[in-house]
Structure formats: C-alpha cells, structure tokens
Amino acid sequence: PPPPMNRIHTSASVLSRRRALHLLGAAVALPLLAARPVRAATGFDHAHAAWTALLRKHVVPIDGGNATQLGYAGMQADRAEFKRYLAALSAVGRAEFDGWSKPQRQAFLMNAYNAFTVELILTRYPDLVSIKDIGTLLTNPWKQKFVPLLGSTVTLDNIEQDMLRKRGAYDDPRLHFAVNCASIGCPALRAEAYVAERLDAQLDEQALRFLSDRSRNRYDPETRKLQVSKIFDWYGEDFTLGHRGITSVAAFLGRHADQLADAPADRAAVRAGRVPIGFLDYDWKLNDVPRHA
C-alpha cells in the first residue's frame, strides 16, 4: 500500500534539504577546484633524464676529463631502459617538434644522434672494433636507415647533415664537439644529456675540453704548426658562418690558443692566426672501456 501522506511530505522535505546541501557544497567546491592548479598533459621530457641516468652510469672520463670512454657492455645490460628512452625520442612527431624552442630542438637532435649511434653499436657489440665495421661496401653506418624519428625513418647522416647542419637552422659549429661517432678520435661523449636551459654552457664546455685534448689538438713548437683534428678539415665551412663573430677555422682556434699552446709567444701567434694548420689522422677505433680477459 502507498505510504501515509505525512511520510510523503517528510521524505520530500528530507530530499529538498539534501538537494540544497548538495548545491551548497557544489557552490563551495567550484572556487576551490578553480584555484587548484591543472596538471599539464604529460609530454616529452626535455630534461632527457633517462638518457642522463644511463650516461652517468656508463661514461668513464679519461685524460683529466677531456676525453671519455663508454661502457658498451653496461649499456647492453641496461638495454631495456635504453630502449625506453629511444622509444620516447621516436614518439615525438614533427608538429610537436616544430612547436618547441630552438634550443629544445637542437638538444633533442644532438641527444638523438648520440643515443641512436650507441644503439647502432649495440646491434653488433662486442663483435666489432670500429663503427666502420658496420655497413657494406655500398652503405656506411651513417647512411643506414634505422632511426625512427619525427614521423619517418632516417639515417644518422640525416640527423647531422640535414637537420643540425642545415643552413639557417642552427649554424652552430659547436655541434661537432657534441655529437659523438663512437670513436676514439671523436670529442668526448658527455656524461649527461644536452638540455635547452644549459645548452650554450654545455657546448662551450665541450669545445674547451676537446681543444684541451693534446692527443687531438695541439701546437707543435718544433714545426711551428698547429696539428688539429680532421673535424676542422671535414667541417671547416661550419666555422665560417659568423657564429659569435667567428669566420674561419683559424679564428676559432685562435680563441683557444691557451689550450693549444704553452709558450706565451706561441699562444700569441695562434691567437693572431699566423700559424699554419695541419690535420691529424682520425682514430676510428671504438671508444669502449677496455675489456679484460
């Protein structure tokens, strides 16, 4: 049977009070929700924290920190973690990339070049002595299409030559001290990722370290000649583009005279650009931490 009328009124009254309380609570909660910061959608980690963690774990400084070796065996043991970082790089689309700041794009490409170079080595490690052991008579390792990046599959050369060296994109010769070709002749693989907020300082430090490495760059007081890395021969054009007022290899080396020479007179000659420049043979052996039997 239907409930008595007084119970119906009582129930309606209770419902009305509950509805009023609910509306009042909602009215109070809305300003609180509005004041609460909205969490941004998860995007790419521009700190490259995963890559930095791996580098700090496996990069070994040598020669006072002016050069480094990489523990490829350790990287191989951490392959799953490494693959996750590579996947994060590959997940970035062209539209997202184009929306980033210039330093963010530059750091991303440098880190991608270095990380995918390590990945290429690991596909053959430990059965190789040099990165040049990878490839065929027709295709060198830098022209192999294996890098999923920005919506397509590219080569290491595409990253360096077509993206980082593209005229008008960055025009920064210091990239040659940042990208690492897994060889002893290369500038040091930095023990941290490149990040937009500190990119200028990081690249300056890379240049300073490389020019301080007398096995790769030095003034020879006997021949009165600079003997420097083949990098300055291969990519000499990049040092003529006016970055920080530098318009030649000699001018760039002159700014690092204190690292290249010891005697004050020799430093003055290097600084003035009055010294002939020769290029040393490049050591393509793998920059691996020595393995012991």
C-alpha positions in Angstrom: 0.0 0.0 0.0 1.2 3.6 -0.6 2.8 5.3 2.4 0.9 7.7 4.6 0.8 11.4 3.4 2.8 12.6 6.3 5.6 10.3 5.4 5.5 11.5 1.8 5.8 15.2 3.0 8.7 14.2 5.3 10.5 12.4 2.6 10.1 15.3 0.2 11.3 17.7 2.9 14.4 15.5 3.5 15.1 15.3 -0.2 14.8 19.1 -0.5 17.3 19.6 2.3 19.7 17.1 0.8 19.4 18.8 -2.6 20.1 22.2 -1.0 23.1 20.9 0.8 24.4 19.3 -2.4 24.0 22.5 -4.3 25.7 24.5 -1.5 28.6 22.0 -1.4 29.0 22.3 -5.2 29.0 26.1 -5.0 31.7 26.0 -2.3 33.8 23.4 -4.2 33.8 25.2 -7.6 36.1 28.0 -6.4 38.4 25.5 -4.7 38.6 23.5 -7.9 39.3 26.6 -9.9 42.1 27.6 -7.6 43.7 24.2 -7.8 46.5 24.1 -10.5 45.6 22.0 -13.5 48.2 19.3 -14.2 49.6 19.7 -17.7 49.3 16.7 -20.1 52.3 14.5 -20.0 54.7 15.3 -22.9 58.3 14.7 -23.9 60.8 15.0 -21.1 63.1 17.9 -22.2 65.4 17.1 -19.2 66.2 13.8 -21.0 66.5 12.4 -17.5 66.6 8.7 -18.7 69.5 9.4 -21.0 71.4 11.3 -18.4 71.0 8.4 -15.9 72.4 6.0 -18.4 75.3 8.3 -19.4 76.3 9.0 -15.8 76.3 5.3 -15.1 78.4 4.2 -18.1 80.5 7.1 -19.3 84.1 7.0 -18.0 86.2 10.2 -18.1 89.8 9.9 -19.1 92.7 12.3 -19.7 91.6 14.6 -17.0 88.0 14.7 -18.3 89.0 15.9 -21.7 88.0 12.6 -23.3 85.7 9.8 -22.3 85.0 6.1 -22.9 81.7 4.3 -22.9 81.0 1.0 -21.2 79.1 -0.6 -24.0 78.8 -3.9 -22.0 77.0 -2.0 -19.3 74.8 -0.2 -21.8 73.9 -3.6 -23.3 72.9 -4.8 -19.8 70.6 -1.8 -19.4 69.2 -2.3 -22.9 65.6 -2.4 -21.8 65.9 1.0 -20.1 67.8 2.4 -23.0 65.2 1.2 -25.5 62.5 3.1 -23.5 64.4 6.3 -24.0 64.8 5.6 -27.7 61.1 4.9 -27.9 60.4 8.3 -26.2 62.6 10.0 -28.8 60.8 8.2 -31.6 57.3 9.1 -30.3 57.8 12.8 -30.9 56.0 13.9 -34.1 57.1 16.6 -36.5 54.3 19.0 -35.4 55.3 18.7 -31.7 59.0 19.1 -32.5 58.3 22.2 -34.6 56.4 23.8 -31.7 59.5 23.6 -29.4 62.0 26.4 -28.8 65.2 26.4 -30.9 67.4 25.2 -28.0 65.0 22.4 -27.3 65.1 21.2 -30.9 68.8 21.4 -31.0 69.3 19.5 -27.8 66.8 16.9 -28.9 68.6 16.2 -32.2 72.1 16.1 -30.5 70.8 13.6 -27.9 69.1 11.6 -30.6 72.2 11.4 -32.7 74.3 10.2 -29.8 71.7 7.7 -28.5 71.0 6.1 -31.8 74.7 5.8 -32.5 75.1 3.8 -29.3 72.1 1.7 -30.4 73.8 1.0 -33.7 77.0 -0.2 -31.9 74.9 -2.4 -29.6 73.4 -4.2 -32.6 76.9 -5.7 -33.3 78.6 -5.4 -29.9 81.0 -6.9 -28.9 81.9 -8.2 -32.4 83.4 -5.1 -33.8 86.5 -3.0 -33.4 85.2 0.2 -35.1 81.8 1.7 -36.1 83.2 1.4 -39.6 82.8 -2.4 -39.3 79.0 -1.8 -39.6 77.7 -1.4 -43.1 78.6 -2.8 -46.5 80.7 -1.8 -49.4 77.8 0.4 -50.7 76.4 1.7 -47.4 78.4 3.1 -44.5 77.0 3.2 -40.9 75.9 6.8 -41.2 73.7 6.1 -44.2 71.8 3.2 -42.8 68.1 4.0 -42.4 67.3 2.6 -39.0 66.3 5.7 -36.9 62.6 6.2 -36.4 62.4 10.0 -35.8 59.9 12.7 -36.4 57.5 10.5 -38.2 59.9 8.9 -40.7 62.9 6.5 -40.7 66.1 8.4 -41.2 69.9 7.9 -41.1 72.4 9.3 -38.7 73.6 11.5 -41.6 70.1 12.8 -41.9 70.2 14.0 -38.3 73.6 15.6 -38.5 73.8 16.8 -42.1 70.2 17.6 -43.0 68.9 18.7 -39.6 71.7 20.0 -37.4 73.9 21.4 -40.2 71.0 22.7 -42.3 71.8 26.3 -43.1 69.7 28.8 -41.2 68.5 26.2 -38.7 71.2 26.5 -36.0 74.5 27.5 -37.7 76.4 26.4 -34.7 79.8 24.8 -35.3 80.0 23.6 -31.7 77.7 20.8 -32.7 80.8 18.9 -33.8 82.0 18.8 -30.2 78.6 17.5 -29.1 77.8 14.7 -31.5 79.8 11.5 -30.9 80.6 8.9 -33.5 81.6 6.2 -31.0 85.2 6.5 -31.9 88.4 7.5 -30.1 89.0 10.4 -32.5 85.7 12.0 -31.6 85.2 14.7 -29.0 84.1 13.3 -25.6 80.7 11.7 -25.2 79.3 14.0 -22.5 78.2 12.2 -19.3 74.8 14.0 -19.3 72.2 14.8 -21.8 72.1 18.2 -23.6 69.2 20.4 -22.3 67.9 23.6 -23.6 68.3 25.6 -20.4 72.1 25.0 -20.3 72.9 24.2 -23.9 75.2 27.2 -24.5 77.3 26.4 -21.5 77.4 22.7 -22.3 78.6 23.3 -25.9 81.2 25.8 -24.7 82.5 23.2 -22.2 82.6 20.5 -24.9 84.6 22.8 -27.1 87.0 23.7 -24.3 87.5 20.0 -23.4 88.2 19.0 -27.0 90.6 21.8 -27.6 92.4 21.0 -24.4 93.0 17.4 -25.5 96.5 17.4 -26.8 96.2 14.0 -28.4 93.7 15.5 -30.8 94.6 19.2 -31.0 97.9 20.9 -30.3 100.5 23.4 -31.3 103.9 21.8 -32.3 106.7 24.1 -31.2 109.2 22.2 -33.4 107.4 22.6 -36.6 105.7 25.8 -35.5 102.4 24.4 -36.8 99.0 23.6 -35.4 98.1 19.9 -35.6 94.3 19.6 -35.1 91.5 17.1 -35.6 90.3 16.2 -39.0 86.9 17.6 -37.8 88.2 21.1 -38.7 89.1 19.9 -42.2 85.8 18.0 -42.9 83.6 20.7 -41.4 85.7 23.8 -41.9 82.8 25.5 -43.7 80.8 25.5 -40.5 83.3 27.7 -38.8 82.9 30.4 -41.5 79.2 31.2 -40.8 79.8 34.0 -38.3 78.8 32.2 -35.1 79.9 34.6 -32.3 81.8 36.6 -34.9 83.9 33.6 -36.0 84.5 33.4 -39.7 87.3 30.9 -40.1 88.9 27.8 -38.5 92.0 29.8 -37.7 89.9 32.4 -35.8 88.1 29.7 -33.9 91.4 28.0 -32.9 92.8 31.4 -32.1 90.2 31.8 -29.4 91.5 28.6 -27.8 95.2 29.5 -28.0 95.7 28.9 -24.3 94.5 25.4 -24.7 96.6 24.6 -27.8 100.0 26.1 -26.9 102.1 26.6 -23.8 104.7 29.4 -24.5 103.3 33.0 -24.5 104.8 33.7 -27.9 103.3 30.6 -29.4 99.9 31.4 -27.9 100.1 34.9 -29.4 100.9 33.5 -32.8 98.0 31.1 -32.7 95.7 33.9 -31.4 96.7 36.1 -34.3 96.1 33.4 -36.8 99.7 33.4 -38.0 100.2 29.6 -37.7 99.9 27.0 -40.4 97.3 24.4 -39.8 97.7 20.6 -40.3 95.2 17.8 -39.7 95.9 14.7 -37.7 94.8 11.2 -38.7 91.4 10.2 -37.2 91.3 7.3 -34.8 88.2 5.2 -35.7 88.6 2.6 -33.0 85.7 2.1 -30.7 85.6 4.4 -27.7 84.9 1.4 -25.5 86.0 0.9 -21.9 88.9 -1.6 -22.1 87.7 -5.2 -21.8 89.8 -7.5 -19.7 90.1 -11.2 -20.4 
